[in-house]
Structure formats: structure tokens, C-alpha cells
């Protein structure tokens, strides 16, 4: 039985796996940020049975507060999370692939096949736990900011007049 290595992302900003070298970026490019926004929402509304139950409870709470926007977003993301279970790699790993880059990787571009190649490489030698924790930390840092940006984009600017 092969023993998997454990990466400590708090201490290691750089690691090797499968003869490849990876380092952790603190911020993605514009292109990868756009992809990260989608993956973070998918990760935040993942589709385990407990998560579905908790998110449905959250949707009911939004309904009771007459916060129909957040209620509908929550329900939509639950549906999307269920559909995506069979279609894609786990969102936590895809999110890590945006922030863990190889030496010569062009981080201004996004390539699904390259992201999958990284995940496959990690799966061959490394424990998954630290990757899930890294994704959780990324989402925890970014989600409040993302929610503020979304909300501010929905609020009309009284100074800006339509053309």
C-alpha cells in the first residue's frame, strides 16, 4: 500500500509532486478570478446531504425575512451543486488548481485540461485533506468580499444616469 504525503499549506508555499513543482499564489489573474468566483459559490453551496439540508434551512430563513434574492440564489446553488456532482471534479480541488501553479504556467489563462492534470498529479502522491482545508480557507477569505461586490452591483447608483 502506497503511503500518501501530507502537505502543510500554512508552512509550505512550494511543494513537489510527480516530478513537477507547484507554488501557492495568494491572488489569481483576472481570468482565473472569474473562474474562482463560480467555483467558490459551488464550493460554498456543495451538495452533500447535510449541506443540502442546511442550505434549504438557510433558504427558508431568507424567505421568512423576505430576503427573496438570497433565498433564490441559495436554492439555485443547491440545484446547481446537485447537477454538478456527476459532471466535474470536486470544487475544492478545482479551486486549489487555480491557486497552486507550476513554475512555467501562464496564470493569465485558464485551461480545464491543465487544471485536471494538476489534480490527477496530486491524487497520485498526496493526501486530499490539506487541499480541502486550503479551499475552505480561500473561500472564507474571499466570500464576504464577493458577496459585497455582488450586492453593490445590484444597488442603483443615484449619481449615474442611464444613457
GIQUIHU-V136035 format. One record per residue. N is the residue number from 1. RES is the residue in one small letter. PSI is psi in whole degrees, -180 to 180 (NA if undefined). Layout:
n=N res=RES psi=PSI
n=N res=RES psi=PSI
This chain:
n=1 res=x psi=131
n=2 res=x psi=131
n=3 res=x psi=126
n=4 res=x psi=144
n=5 res=x psi=152
n=6 res=x psi=127
n=7 res=x psi=136
n=8 res=x psi=97
n=9 res=x psi=-19
n=10 res=x psi=-30
n=11 res=x psi=-30
n=12 res=x psi=117
n=13 res=x psi=-4
n=14 res=x psi=139
n=15 res=x psi=161
n=16 res=x psi=146
n=17 res=x psi=131
n=18 res=x psi=32
n=19 res=x psi=7
n=20 res=x psi=151
n=21 res=x psi=130
n=22 res=x psi=145
n=23 res=x psi=157
n=24 res=x psi=121
n=25 res=x psi=145
n=26 res=x psi=-27
n=27 res=x psi=139
n=28 res=x psi=171
n=29 res=x psi=173
n=30 res=x psi=-45
n=31 res=x psi=-48
n=32 res=x psi=-28
n=33 res=x psi=-42
n=34 res=x psi=-41
n=35 res=x psi=-42
n=36 res=x psi=-38
n=37 res=x psi=-46
n=38 res=x psi=-45
n=39 res=x psi=-38
n=40 res=x psi=-42
n=41 res=x psi=-42
n=42 res=x psi=-43
n=43 res=x psi=-42
n=44 res=x psi=-28
n=45 res=x psi=48
n=46 res=x psi=169
n=47 res=x psi=39
n=48 res=x psi=162
n=49 res=x psi=-40
n=50 res=x psi=-44
n=51 res=x psi=-41
n=52 res=x psi=-47
n=53 res=x psi=-50
n=54 res=x psi=-39
n=55 res=x psi=-33
n=56 res=x psi=-39
n=57 res=x psi=-42
n=58 res=x psi=-42
n=59 res=x psi=-41
n=60 res=x psi=-41
n=61 res=x psi=-42
n=62 res=x psi=-40
n=63 res=x psi=-47
n=64 res=x psi=-26
n=65 res=x psi=4
n=66 res=x psi=29
n=67 res=x psi=76
n=68 res=x psi=-28
n=69 res=x psi=-55
n=70 res=x psi=-32
n=71 res=x psi=-47
n=72 res=x psi=-38
n=73 res=x psi=-44
n=74 res=x psi=-46
n=75 res=x psi=-43
n=76 res=x psi=-45
n=77 res=x psi=-32
n=78 res=x psi=-48
n=79 res=x psi=-46
n=80 res=x psi=-40
n=81 res=x psi=-39
n=82 res=x psi=-45
n=83 res=x psi=-41
n=84 res=x psi=-12
n=85 res=x psi=-40
n=86 res=x psi=-12
n=87 res=x psi=-31
n=88 res=x psi=164
n=89 res=x psi=157
n=90 res=x psi=136
n=91 res=x psi=-30
n=92 res=x psi=-43
n=93 res=x psi=-38
n=94 res=x psi=-37
n=95 res=x psi=-44
n=96 res=x psi=-37
n=97 res=x psi=-23
n=98 res=x psi=-28
n=99 res=x psi=-15
n=100 res=x psi=109
n=101 res=x psi=155
n=102 res=x psi=164
n=103 res=x psi=-48
n=104 res=x psi=15
n=105 res=x psi=137
n=106 res=x psi=100
n=107 res=x psi=-2
n=108 res=x psi=0
n=109 res=x psi=159
n=110 res=x psi=129
n=111 res=x psi=114
n=112 res=x psi=-41
n=113 res=x psi=-40
n=114 res=x psi=-39
n=115 res=x psi=-44
n=116 res=x psi=-36
n=117 res=x psi=-41
n=118 res=x psi=-48
n=119 res=x psi=-43
n=120 res=x psi=-40
n=121 res=x psi=-50
n=122 res=x psi=-41
n=123 res=x psi=-25
n=124 res=x psi=-20
n=125 res=x psi=-18
n=126 res=x psi=152
n=127 res=x psi=147
n=128 res=x psi=-29
n=129 res=x psi=-51
n=130 res=x psi=-30
n=131 res=x psi=-41
n=132 res=x psi=-41
n=133 res=x psi=-40
n=134 res=x psi=-45
n=135 res=x psi=-43
n=136 res=x psi=-42
n=137 res=x psi=-39
n=138 res=x psi=-47
n=139 res=x psi=-42
n=140 res=x psi=-37
n=141 res=x psi=-35
n=142 res=x psi=-31
n=143 res=x psi=-46
n=144 res=x psi=-40
n=145 res=x psi=-44
n=146 res=x psi=-44
n=147 res=x psi=-38
n=148 res=x psi=-41
n=149 res=x psi=-45
n=150 res=x psi=-48
n=151 res=x psi=-43
n=152 res=x psi=-29
n=153 res=x psi=-20
n=154 res=x psi=-11
n=155 res=x psi=124
n=156 res=x psi=142
n=157 res=x psi=112
n=158 res=x psi=-24
n=159 res=x psi=-23
n=160 res=x psi=122
n=161 res=x psi=141
n=162 res=x psi=151
n=163 res=x psi=NA
